[in-house]
Amino acid sequence: MKDNYGKFGQFKFKLLVKIVSIMGLVGTSLLMNVVSQAQEVRNPKPSIFNEPLYNRGKKPSETPVNKPTPASTTVPAAPTVKPTSAAPITEIKETRNLIVLANANGSFKTLIKALTAAGLIDTLQGEGPFTIFAPTDTAFAQLKDKNAVTDLLKPENRKILVDVLTYHVVPGKILSSDLKSGELKSLQGEPIKVSIDKKVVKVEYANITKADIQGSNGVIHQIDHLLIPPSY
């Protein structure tokens, strides 16, 4: 009887160990699944970052992307770009601010919508002065993911939207004749690389397609791509 009871006790102990092991594995799996889902909810990632142009791991070969200029390198003098307006800059007197000008232009509807969602309209109607590298509606429309802009405008992505938009703004009024190859510090805080080759002016990977749209509180330079801060 004593031996039988001992064997039965050992059997129950081994069975208990197996049950506990199985429960532990199941519990761990459930916990990992819950944590993973929670991280997805806390860290929404706008689909625009999946675009080839903005995917830092694989940029398309046909899109020119400039490497940042090392801080210790002296920026060489570069040819200046003539303003698009035929009138002398000193004779241009515009009483409308940059936001009013952008609205009147008709090519920046998506940008105005984004600035409104980000709460930046009042800022850019302020005294300034500001220089805005403004992506056109065509620049937004060329994104392969048609929901990219909608995704970026979601309330949970507001901080990212503010960072992206303020990366297009530089403190001060910088006309095309003042632009030189080198870097400009954006309102967002990160540098924007400017490169000039003959009369082609680029800010990062975007071309300036129309320069010197002057307002009472700064200037707008129209560009053909949306810019994304390097840290994203």
Salt bridges, closest charged atoms under 4 A:
GLU94 OE2 - ARG96 NE 2.87
ASP151 OD1 - LYS154 NZ 3.45
ASP163 OD2 - LYS159 NZ 3.15
ASP212 OD1 - HIS221 ND1 3.97
ASP224 OD1 - HIS225 ND1 3.19
